Amino acid sequence: MKKRDASALESLVRPELPHAVAWARRLGYSAADADDAVQDALTRLVRCTNTSPISLGVRAWLCREVRTRARTRRRSETRRRARERVAAERRARNTPEPRTRFKLEDALAKLSNSGREALELRFRHDLEYAAIAEILGLSEGACRQRVHKALSRLRGRFGDRTPALLALAPLPVVHDGGAFVHAALASATVADTAVAGGLIMATTTGQKITLTAALAFAVGIGGTLAVQRAGVGEDDSLRSKGALQTASAEVLAERDAEIARLRKQLEERGPLLRPGITKPGAKKSKPRSRTPATSAREVVSTQGEAWRKAILQSIDVQQRETAWAEVRAALKGEDRLLALAALHAVRFTPYADVDRVGLVRDVERHVDADDGVQKLYGWWAVFSLHQASKRSGDILEIDVPKLLSHVAVSPLSTRGSMVANLVSVTNWEIDGDVADLMLRLMDDRDTIAETLRGMGSAKRISPKVRDRVFQYAREGRDEMALAAKWVLRGLEEKDSETVRFLLDAAESGSGEALDALRKGVGAADAASASARLRDLFERSEDVTIRRRIVNAVGDLGDEGSREWLTRLSEDLSDRATAFGARIALRRLDQIATGSKGRRRR
């Protein structure tokens, strides 16, 4: 392999090595084992033949690979660590606690593994939630929840400066990044191919673009957003503290030149799209279309979030005003991605102390755009302006007829979100013109599922819409699950027809129908519904269904079920069901005394 190839790989991975090593050590590796884990990850990077290191980011990709290797090791050592932790806590209880504040590492050690991992990836390694989700194998929402809970615990000790303390925690010093690179190249088997994982030796046009994007990560363009927005501004991360510690002035100058060359090449070739994966001998698959959530996430996680945070902070007034001015300028500009970021910032700052004069006009041009995602973001911003206008008394009225017309022609990618917007504007009630539109949309087999998901926030629906939902649900098990979960479950007052329909579905084995019965069933139907569910419990052999039945009976609030639940709570042959029965009994007590209203689900 030519010398320049090793240099290219070293330029790509050197800035990320301290993060990868620190992450490996946090996962329980010793210093030597951490180096070995990172070395193995680099070898896999060299051999990688897909674009995942580009789409995910080299730092996140390395962290994910290191964690994959650590999972087996962590499982085997979990019990040992638990025993050591208990022993340490016992010793601590017998030793007078020093009157000093808890150190950050001590506080982190007391967090759960899942919370600590998510927290450190977010603040210490500066990764976005999309990347954290890929590393941990969870959804973004689950990652956000773990970070929030862990951060809340630490803030009780360190206050609002907790994120800064985490971000400033020192990373391990990697003295010889070149050794990692050369060892990875030596380990990879490249004799039979002209490329090393499609990243180092690029020969075809597609591989050259892959190399270009990969190098863009290393030299400072960063993220998949940079591939789409190459040439728009210079990434300040090149001047970051970590880069200055590892790069001389000469190296920085070389990277500046490399950035310019790569940007020019990316502009000539256009955006890099993830290709479809084709098995040998199979027909070439079409590239998967990108949903609005995917394309918008790149904007939201970078410039949009940066603007939002700057506008909401109250310490630096000049910073807030500058960010707001940039948002106003982006709304008037022609850059679609910057406009989406600006609309995101407007959406999530309805109560910020900023000047909104003339902002409605700037937002409405995006509401009227032909692009479905831009239209959706524009409506979100309009709703935010509506909330903000309530403070001044000069309330901005929502143009419901226009929203109706936009929902009617919304593409599949934005249908669910647009329907949800419409339902929220009509006070979560589907009736009249809105009901007529929903009936038309549900006639479209290609979009009916997204329409139903958008209706999930509705508290009330008209009888015609209800019957159409029933018709869809009867088509199959998946259709029943979707209708029960997204539409029928959220209704605040279920009529007798809906209750009977859900009971019939439950007897057919639908767990989602059982969950839907836990809310909105009136007292007139609760007794008969509970009786049918108790009978279904005795006939069912599915453990999960039986436990769901117990939960539903408890939430129905029928006093006639008390004796039955009491008997179940004392049956220790199924401890999980007995535990659920005890919770259901407490729920009955709460409903009977009025100490707690029915839970919304």
C-alpha positions as CSV (number, residue, x, y, z in Angstrom):
1,M,0.0,0.0,0.0
2,K,1.3,3.4,-0.9
3,K,2.4,5.8,1.8
4,R,-0.2,8.4,1.0
5,D,-2.9,5.8,1.8
6,A,-1.7,5.3,5.3
7,S,-1.5,9.0,5.7
8,A,-5.1,9.4,4.5
9,L,-6.3,6.9,7.1
10,E,-4.2,8.5,9.8
11,S,-5.7,11.9,8.9
12,L,-9.1,10.3,9.1
13,V,-8.9,8.6,12.5
14,R,-6.3,10.5,14.5
15,P,-8.7,13.1,15.9
16,E,-11.1,10.4,17.0
17,L,-8.6,8.0,18.8
18,P,-8.7,9.8,22.2
19,H,-12.5,9.5,22.2
20,A,-12.4,5.8,21.1
21,V,-9.8,5.0,23.8
22,A,-11.7,6.9,26.5
23,W,-14.9,5.1,25.6
24,A,-13.2,1.7,25.7
25,R,-11.9,2.5,29.2
26,R,-15.3,3.6,30.3
27,L,-16.7,0.2,29.2
28,G,-14.3,-1.5,31.7
29,Y,-11.2,-2.2,29.7
30,S,-7.7,-1.7,31.2
31,A,-5.4,0.7,29.4
32,A,-3.8,-2.1,27.4
33,D,-7.1,-3.8,26.6
34,A,-8.6,-0.5,25.5
35,D,-5.8,0.0,23.0
36,D,-6.4,-3.6,21.7
37,A,-10.1,-2.9,21.3
38,V,-9.5,0.3,19.4
39,Q,-6.9,-1.5,17.3
40,D,-9.5,-4.2,16.3
41,A,-12.1,-1.5,15.5
42,L,-9.6,0.3,13.2
43,T,-8.9,-3.0,11.5
44,R,-12.6,-3.5,10.8
45,L,-12.7,0.1,9.6
46,V,-10.0,-0.6,7.0
47,R,-11.9,-3.7,5.9
48,C,-15.3,-2.0,5.9
49,T,-17.0,-2.1,2.4
50,N,-20.1,-0.1,3.1
51,T,-20.8,3.6,3.8
52,S,-21.7,3.2,7.4
53,P,-18.6,5.0,8.7
54,I,-19.5,8.0,6.6
55,S,-23.2,8.1,7.3
56,L,-22.7,7.6,11.0
57,G,-19.4,9.4,11.5
58,V,-16.0,7.9,12.3
59,R,-16.1,8.7,16.0
60,A,-19.5,7.2,16.5
61,W,-18.6,4.2,14.3
62,L,-15.5,3.4,16.3
63,C,-17.4,3.8,19.6
64,R,-20.1,1.4,18.3
65,E,-17.5,-1.2,17.3
66,V,-15.7,-1.0,20.6
67,R,-18.9,-1.4,22.5
68,T,-19.9,-4.4,20.4
69,R,-16.7,-6.2,21.5
70,A,-17.2,-5.2,25.1
71,R,-20.7,-6.5,25.4
72,T,-19.7,-10.1,26.0
73,R,-17.0,-9.1,28.4
74,R,-19.3,-6.8,30.3
75,R,-22.0,-9.5,30.7
76,S,-19.4,-11.9,32.3
77,E,-18.1,-9.2,34.7
78,T,-21.4,-7.6,35.7
79,R,-21.9,-9.8,38.8
80,R,-18.3,-9.3,39.9
81,R,-18.6,-5.5,39.6
82,A,-21.9,-5.6,41.5
83,R,-20.3,-7.6,44.4
84,E,-17.3,-5.2,44.4
85,R,-19.6,-2.2,44.4
86,V,-21.7,-3.5,47.3
87,A,-18.5,-4.2,49.3
88,A,-17.2,-0.7,48.6
89,E,-20.5,0.8,49.7
90,R,-20.4,-1.2,52.9
91,R,-16.9,0.0,53.6
92,A,-18.0,3.6,52.8
93,R,-20.8,3.3,55.3
94,N,-18.3,2.3,58.0
95,T,-15.9,5.1,57.2
96,P,-16.6,8.8,58.1
97,E,-17.5,10.7,54.9
98,P,-15.1,13.6,54.2
99,R,-16.7,17.0,54.1
100,T,-15.9,17.6,50.5
101,R,-18.1,17.6,47.4
102,F,-18.5,14.5,45.4
103,K,-16.0,14.2,42.5
104,L,-17.4,13.7,39.1
105,E,-16.0,10.2,38.6
106,D,-17.5,9.1,41.9
107,A,-20.9,10.4,40.9
108,L,-20.7,8.7,37.5
109,A,-19.7,5.4,39.0
110,K,-23.0,5.4,41.0
111,L,-25.1,5.8,37.8
112,S,-26.5,2.8,36.0
113,N,-24.3,1.5,33.1
114,S,-27.0,2.5,30.6
115,G,-27.3,6.0,31.9
116,R,-23.6,6.6,32.2
117,E,-22.9,5.4,28.7
118,A,-25.6,7.6,27.2
119,L,-24.5,10.6,29.3
120,E,-20.8,10.4,28.4
121,L,-21.4,9.8,24.7
122,R,-23.6,12.9,24.6
123,F,-21.4,15.4,26.6
124,R,-17.9,13.9,26.9
125,H,-17.7,12.6,23.3
126,D,-20.0,15.3,21.8
127,L,-22.2,12.9,19.8
128,E,-25.7,13.6,18.6
129,Y,-28.6,11.4,19.7
130,A,-28.8,9.8,16.3
131,A,-25.2,8.5,16.6
132,I,-25.8,7.5,20.3
133,A,-28.8,5.5,19.2
134,E,-26.7,3.6,16.7
135,I,-24.0,2.9,19.3
136,L,-26.3,1.7,22.0
137,G,-28.8,-0.1,19.7
138,L,-31.7,2.0,21.0
139,S,-34.1,4.5,19.7
140,E,-33.3,8.2,19.9
141,G,-36.2,8.8,22.3
142,A,-34.8,6.1,24.7
143,C,-31.3,7.7,24.5
144,R,-32.7,11.1,25.3
145,Q,-34.6,9.7,28.3
146,R,-31.5,8.0,29.7
147,V,-29.4,11.2,29.3
148,H,-32.1,13.3,30.9
149,K,-32.4,10.9,33.9
150,A,-28.7,10.6,34.4
151,L,-28.1,14.3,34.0
152,S,-30.9,15.1,36.5
153,R,-29.2,12.9,39.1
154,L,-25.8,14.6,38.6
155,R,-27.3,18.1,38.7
156,G,-28.5,17.4,42.2
157,R,-24.8,17.5,43.2
158,F,-23.1,19.7,40.6
159,G,-25.8,22.0,39.5
160,D,-26.2,23.5,36.0
161,R,-22.5,23.2,35.3
162,T,-22.7,19.4,35.1
163,P,-22.7,19.3,31.2
164,A,-19.6,21.6,31.2
165,L,-17.8,19.4,33.8
166,L,-18.5,16.3,31.6
167,A,-17.3,18.0,28.5
168,L,-14.1,19.2,30.1
169,A,-13.2,15.8,31.5
170,P,-9.7,15.0,30.0
171,L,-9.4,12.4,27.3
172,P,-6.5,9.9,27.3
173,V,-3.4,11.0,25.4
174,V,-2.7,8.9,22.4
175,H,1.0,9.4,21.8
176,D,1.4,7.6,18.6
177,G,-1.7,7.5,16.5
178,G,0.3,6.4,13.5
179,A,1.1,3.1,15.3
180,F,-2.6,2.3,15.5
181,V,-3.0,3.1,11.8
182,H,-0.1,1.0,10.5
183,A,-1.1,-1.9,12.7
184,A,-4.6,-1.8,11.3
185,L,-3.3,-1.7,7.8
186,A,-1.0,-4.6,8.5
187,S,-3.9,-6.6,10.0
188,A,-6.2,-6.0,7.1
189,T,-6.1,-8.4,4.2
190,V,-5.9,-6.2,1.1
191,A,-3.8,-8.3,-1.3
192,D,-6.8,-9.4,-3.3
193,T,-8.4,-6.0,-3.6
194,A,-7.4,-2.6,-4.8
195,V,-9.2,-0.9,-1.9
196,A,-9.0,-1.1,1.8
197,G,-12.6,-1.1,2.9
198,G,-13.6,1.3,0.2
199,L,-12.0,4.1,2.3
200,I,-8.3,4.1,1.7
201,M,-7.6,2.9,-1.9
202,A,-10.5,4.3,-3.9
203,T,-10.6,3.3,-7.6
204,T,-14.1,3.5,-8.9
205,T,-16.1,6.8,-9.0
206,G,-18.3,5.7,-6.2
207,Q,-15.4,4.7,-4.0
208,K,-13.6,8.1,-4.7
209,I,-16.7,9.9,-3.5
210,T,-16.7,7.6,-0.4
211,L,-13.1,8.4,0.3
212,T,-13.9,12.1,-0.2
213,A,-16.7,12.0,2.4
214,A,-14.7,10.0,4.8
215,L,-11.7,12.4,4.7
216,A,-14.2,15.3,5.1
217,F,-15.1,13.9,8.5
218,A,-11.4,13.8,9.5
219,V,-10.4,17.2,8.3
220,G,-13.3,19.1,9.8
221,I,-16.3,19.3,7.4
222,G,-18.0,16.8,9.7
223,G,-21.3,14.9,9.7
224,T,-23.6,13.8,6.9
225,L,-24.9,17.3,6.8
226,A,-21.6,18.5,5.5
227,V,-21.9,16.1,2.5
228,Q,-25.1,17.9,1.5
229,R,-23.9,21.4,2.4
230,A,-20.3,21.2,1.3
231,G,-19.0,24.7,0.7
232,V,-21.4,26.5,3.0
233,G,-19.2,28.0,5.8
234,E,-16.1,26.5,7.4
235,D,-16.5,24.1,10.3
236,D,-15.1,25.6,13.5
237,S,-14.3,22.1,14.8
238,L,-11.0,22.3,12.9
239,R,-10.0,24.9,15.3
240,S,-11.2,23.0,18.4
241,K,-9.0,22.4,21.4
242,G,-8.5,18.8,20.6
243,A,-7.3,19.5,17.1
244,L,-4.9,22.2,18.3
245,Q,-3.4,19.8,20.8
246,T,-2.6,17.2,18.1
247,A,-1.9,19.2,15.0
248,S,0.9,21.7,14.2
249,A,0.4,24.8,12.2
250,E,1.7,23.0,9.1
251,V,-0.8,20.2,9.5
252,L,-3.6,22.7,9.9
253,A,-2.5,24.5,6.7
254,E,-2.5,21.2,4.8
255,R,-5.9,20.3,6.1
256,D,-7.3,23.7,5.0
257,A,-6.1,23.0,1.5
258,E,-7.6,19.5,1.7
259,I,-10.9,20.9,2.8
260,A,-11.0,23.2,-0.2
261,R,-10.1,20.4,-2.6
262,L,-12.7,18.0,-1.1
263,R,-15.4,20.6,-1.2
264,K,-14.8,21.3,-4.8
265,Q,-15.0,17.6,-5.6
266,L,-18.2,17.2,-3.6
267,E,-19.8,20.1,-5.4
268,E,-19.0,18.6,-8.7
269,R,-20.3,15.1,-7.8
270,G,-23.4,16.3,-5.8
271,P,-24.8,14.8,-2.6
272,L,-23.6,11.4,-1.5
273,L,-26.5,8.9,-1.2
274,R,-26.4,5.6,0.7
275,P,-26.6,2.9,-2.0
276,G,-29.1,0.0,-1.8
277,I,-27.5,-3.3,-0.7
278,T,-27.7,-5.9,-3.4
279,K,-27.0,-9.6,-2.9
280,P,-25.0,-11.5,-5.5
281,G,-27.3,-12.6,-8.3
282,A,-30.2,-10.5,-7.1
283,K,-31.8,-7.5,-8.8
284,K,-30.3,-4.2,-7.8
285,S,-32.5,-2.6,-5.1
286,K,-33.6,0.9,-5.3
287,P,-32.2,3.4,-2.8
288,R,-34.5,3.8,0.1
289,S,-36.3,7.2,0.1
290,R,-35.3,9.4,3.0
291,T,-38.1,10.3,5.4
292,P,-38.5,13.9,6.5
293,A,-37.3,12.9,10.0
294,T,-34.1,11.6,8.5
295,S,-33.3,14.6,6.3
296,A,-34.4,17.1,8.8
297,R,-32.6,15.4,11.7
298,E,-29.3,16.4,10.1
299,V,-30.3,20.0,10.3
300,V,-32.0,19.9,13.7
301,S,-29.0,18.2,15.3
302,T,-26.6,20.9,14.1
303,Q,-27.5,24.5,13.2
304,G,-31.2,24.4,14.3
305,E,-30.3,23.1,17.8
306,A,-27.4,25.6,18.0
307,W,-29.7,28.5,17.3
308,R,-32.4,27.2,19.6
309,K,-30.0,26.9,22.5
310,A,-28.5,30.4,21.9
311,I,-32.0,32.0,21.7
312,L,-33.2,30.3,24.9
313,Q,-30.2,31.1,27.1
314,S,-30.5,34.2,29.2
315,I,-27.0,35.0,30.1
316,D,-25.4,36.4,26.9
317,V,-28.0,38.8,25.4
318,Q,-25.7,39.6,22.5
319,Q,-25.4,36.0,21.6
320,R,-29.2,35.6,21.7
321,E,-29.8,38.6,19.5
322,T,-27.1,37.5,17.0
323,A,-28.6,34.0,16.8
324,W,-32.1,35.4,16.2
325,A,-30.8,37.7,13.5
326,E,-29.2,34.7,11.8
327,V,-32.6,32.8,12.0
328,R,-34.4,35.7,10.4
329,A,-31.8,35.9,7.6
330,A,-32.1,32.2,7.0
331,L,-35.8,32.4,6.7
332,K,-35.5,34.9,4.0
333,G,-32.7,33.1,2.2
334,E,-32.8,30.4,-0.4
335,D,-30.8,27.7,1.4
336,R,-33.3,25.0,2.1
337,L,-31.4,23.3,4.9
338,L,-30.7,26.6,6.7
339,A,-34.3,27.5,6.3
340,L,-35.4,24.2,7.9
341,A,-32.9,24.9,10.8
342,A,-34.4,28.3,11.2
343,L,-38.0,27.0,11.2
344,H,-36.9,24.5,13.9
345,A,-35.5,27.3,16.0
346,V,-38.7,29.3,15.7
347,R,-40.8,26.2,16.5
348,F,-39.1,25.6,19.8
349,T,-38.7,29.2,21.1
350,P,-42.3,30.4,21.3
351,Y,-41.8,32.2,24.6
352,A,-38.3,33.6,24.0
353,D,-37.9,37.4,24.4
354,V,-37.1,38.3,20.8
355,D,-38.5,40.6,18.2
356,R,-41.1,38.8,16.0
357,V,-42.3,41.8,14.0
358,G,-42.8,40.7,10.4
359,L,-41.9,37.1,11.2
360,V,-45.3,35.8,10.1
361,R,-44.6,36.8,6.5
362,D,-41.2,35.2,6.5
363,V,-42.6,31.9,7.8
364,E,-45.6,31.8,5.5
365,R,-43.5,31.7,2.4
366,H,-42.2,28.3,3.7
367,V,-45.8,27.2,4.5
368,D,-46.6,27.7,0.8
369,A,-43.5,26.0,-0.5
370,D,-43.9,23.0,-2.9
371,D,-41.5,20.8,-0.8
372,G,-43.5,18.7,1.7
373,V,-40.9,18.8,4.5
374,Q,-40.5,22.5,4.2
375,K,-44.3,23.0,4.3
376,L,-44.5,20.8,7.4
377,Y,-41.8,22.8,9.2
378,G,-43.4,26.0,8.2
379,W,-46.7,24.9,9.8
380,W,-44.9,24.0,13.0
381,A,-43.4,27.4,13.1
382,V,-46.8,29.0,12.5
383,F,-48.2,27.1,15.6
384,S,-45.3,28.4,17.6
385,L,-46.1,32.0,16.5
386,H,-49.7,31.3,17.5
387,Q,-48.6,30.4,21.0
388,A,-46.2,33.4,21.2
389,S,-49.0,35.8,20.1
390,K,-51.1,34.8,23.1
391,R,-48.7,36.7,25.4
392,S,-49.3,40.0,23.6
393,G,-53.1,39.6,23.3
394,D,-52.9,40.1,19.5
395,I,-53.6,36.4,18.8
396,L,-52.5,35.0,15.4
397,E,-55.3,33.0,13.9
398,I,-54.6,29.7,12.3
399,D,-55.8,29.5,8.7
400,V,-57.7,26.2,9.1
401,P,-59.0,26.0,5.5
402,K,-55.5,26.4,4.1
403,L,-54.2,23.7,6.5
404,L,-57.0,21.4,5.4
405,S,-56.0,21.9,1.8
406,H,-52.4,21.2,2.6
407,V,-53.1,18.1,4.5
408,A,-55.2,16.8,1.6
409,V,-52.3,16.8,-0.8
410,S,-49.5,16.0,1.7
411,P,-47.1,13.2,0.6
412,L,-46.7,10.0,2.4
413,S,-43.5,11.1,4.1
414,T,-45.3,14.0,5.9
415,R,-48.9,12.7,6.0
416,G,-48.9,11.6,9.6
417,S,-47.4,14.8,11.0
418,M,-49.7,17.0,8.9
419,V,-52.8,15.1,10.1
420,A,-51.6,15.5,13.7
421,N,-51.2,19.2,13.2
422,L,-54.7,19.5,11.9
423,V,-56.1,17.5,14.8
424,S,-54.4,19.7,17.3
425,V,-55.8,22.9,15.7
426,T,-59.4,21.5,16.0
427,N,-59.0,20.9,19.8
428,W,-58.3,17.2,19.2
429,E,-61.7,16.5,17.8
430,I,-62.4,14.9,14.4
431,D,-65.7,16.1,13.1
432,G,-67.3,18.2,10.4
433,D,-64.9,19.1,7.6
434,V,-62.0,17.4,9.3
435,A,-63.9,14.2,9.5
436,D,-64.8,14.4,5.8
437,L,-61.1,14.9,5.0
438,M,-60.1,11.9,7.1
439,L,-62.6,9.7,5.4
440,R,-61.2,10.7,2.0
441,L,-57.6,10.1,3.2
442,M,-58.5,6.7,4.6
443,D,-59.7,5.6,1.1
444,D,-56.1,5.8,-0.1
445,R,-54.6,2.4,0.6
446,D,-51.0,3.7,0.3
447,T,-51.4,6.3,3.0
448,I,-54.1,5.1,5.4
449,A,-51.6,3.8,7.9
450,E,-49.9,7.2,8.2
451,T,-53.3,8.9,8.4
452,L,-54.3,6.7,11.3
453,R,-51.0,7.5,13.1
454,G,-51.6,11.2,12.7
455,M,-55.1,10.8,14.2
456,G,-53.5,9.3,17.4
457,S,-53.8,12.5,19.3
458,A,-57.6,12.8,18.8
459,K,-59.8,12.7,21.9
460,R,-63.0,12.4,20.0
461,I,-64.0,11.1,16.5
462,S,-67.2,11.2,14.6
463,P,-69.3,8.0,14.2
464,K,-68.5,7.8,10.5
465,V,-64.8,8.0,11.1
466,R,-65.1,5.5,13.9
467,D,-66.9,3.0,11.7
468,R,-64.2,3.5,9.0
469,V,-61.5,2.7,11.5
470,F,-63.4,-0.4,12.5
471,Q,-63.6,-1.5,8.9
472,Y,-59.8,-1.0,8.5
473,A,-59.1,-2.9,11.7
474,R,-61.1,-5.9,10.6
475,E,-58.8,-6.5,7.6
476,G,-56.0,-8.2,9.6
477,R,-54.0,-8.5,12.8
478,D,-51.6,-5.7,11.9
479,E,-54.4,-3.4,10.9
480,M,-56.2,-4.1,14.2
481,A,-53.0,-3.4,16.2
482,L,-52.5,-0.1,14.4
483,A,-56.1,1.1,14.7
484,A,-56.3,0.1,18.4
485,K,-53.0,1.7,19.3
486,W,-53.1,4.9,17.4
487,V,-56.8,5.8,17.3
488,L,-59.1,3.9,19.6
489,R,-56.7,3.9,22.6
490,G,-56.6,7.7,22.9
491,L,-60.3,8.4,22.8
492,E,-61.3,9.9,26.2
493,E,-64.9,8.7,26.0
494,K,-65.5,5.4,24.3
495,D,-69.1,4.7,23.4
496,S,-70.7,1.3,23.9
497,E,-70.1,0.4,20.2
498,T,-66.3,1.0,20.5
499,V,-66.1,-0.9,23.8
500,R,-67.8,-4.0,22.2
501,F,-65.6,-3.8,19.2
502,L,-62.4,-3.7,21.4
503,L,-63.7,-6.6,23.5
504,D,-64.3,-8.7,20.4
505,A,-60.8,-7.9,19.2
506,A,-59.4,-8.8,22.6
507,E,-61.1,-12.2,22.4
508,S,-59.4,-12.6,19.0
509,G,-56.0,-12.2,20.7
510,S,-55.3,-8.5,20.2
511,G,-53.2,-7.2,23.1
512,E,-53.5,-3.7,21.7
513,A,-57.3,-3.8,22.1
514,L,-56.8,-4.8,25.7
515,D,-54.6,-1.8,26.2
516,A,-57.1,0.5,24.6
517,L,-59.8,-0.6,27.1
518,R,-57.7,0.8,30.0
519,K,-58.9,4.4,29.3
520,G,-62.2,6.1,28.4
521,V,-64.7,3.3,29.3
522,G,-67.7,4.8,31.1
523,A,-69.2,3.3,34.3
524,A,-72.2,2.0,32.3
525,D,-70.0,-0.3,30.2
526,A,-67.3,-1.0,32.9
527,A,-69.1,-3.9,34.6
528,S,-70.0,-5.8,31.5
529,A,-66.5,-5.3,30.0
530,S,-64.9,-6.5,33.2
531,A,-67.1,-9.6,33.2
532,R,-66.1,-10.5,29.6
533,L,-62.4,-9.9,30.4
534,R,-62.5,-12.1,33.5
535,D,-64.0,-14.9,31.4
536,L,-61.4,-14.3,28.7
537,F,-58.7,-14.6,31.4
538,E,-59.9,-18.1,32.4
539,R,-59.9,-19.2,28.8
540,S,-56.6,-17.7,27.7
541,E,-53.3,-19.6,27.9
542,D,-51.2,-16.7,26.8
543,V,-49.3,-15.4,29.8
544,T,-48.9,-11.9,28.3
545,I,-52.5,-11.6,27.4
546,R,-53.6,-12.7,30.9
547,R,-51.4,-10.0,32.5
548,R,-52.8,-7.4,30.1
549,I,-56.3,-8.4,31.1
550,V,-55.5,-7.9,34.8
551,N,-54.2,-4.4,34.0
552,A,-57.3,-3.6,32.0
553,V,-59.7,-4.8,34.7
554,G,-57.9,-2.7,37.3
555,D,-58.2,0.4,35.2
556,L,-61.9,-0.2,34.3
557,G,-62.7,0.4,38.0
558,D,-65.5,-2.2,38.4
559,E,-66.0,-3.0,42.0
560,G,-67.4,-6.4,41.0
561,S,-63.8,-7.4,40.1
562,R,-62.4,-6.8,43.5
563,E,-62.8,-10.3,44.8
564,W,-61.4,-11.8,41.6
565,L,-58.3,-9.6,41.7
566,T,-57.9,-10.4,45.4
567,R,-57.8,-14.1,44.6
568,L,-55.2,-13.6,41.9
569,S,-53.0,-11.4,44.1
570,E,-52.8,-14.3,46.6
571,D,-51.9,-16.9,44.0
572,L,-48.1,-17.2,44.1
573,S,-47.9,-19.8,41.3
574,D,-47.6,-16.8,38.9
575,R,-45.9,-14.1,40.8
576,A,-45.9,-11.6,37.9
577,T,-49.7,-11.8,37.6
578,A,-50.1,-11.7,41.4
579,F,-48.1,-8.5,41.4
580,G,-50.2,-7.0,38.6
581,A,-53.3,-7.9,40.5
582,R,-52.1,-6.1,43.6
583,I,-51.4,-3.0,41.5
584,A,-54.9,-3.3,40.0
585,L,-56.4,-3.4,43.5
586,R,-54.7,-0.2,44.4
587,R,-56.0,1.3,41.2
588,L,-59.5,0.3,42.2
589,D,-59.1,2.0,45.5
590,Q,-57.9,5.2,43.9
591,I,-60.9,5.2,41.5
592,A,-63.3,4.5,44.3
593,T,-62.0,7.3,46.5
594,G,-61.5,9.7,43.6
595,S,-57.9,10.3,44.8
596,K,-56.5,9.9,41.3
597,G,-58.2,10.3,37.9
598,R,-58.0,7.8,35.1
599,R,-54.6,7.7,33.6
600,R,-54.2,8.9,30.1
601,R,-52.4,6.5,27.8
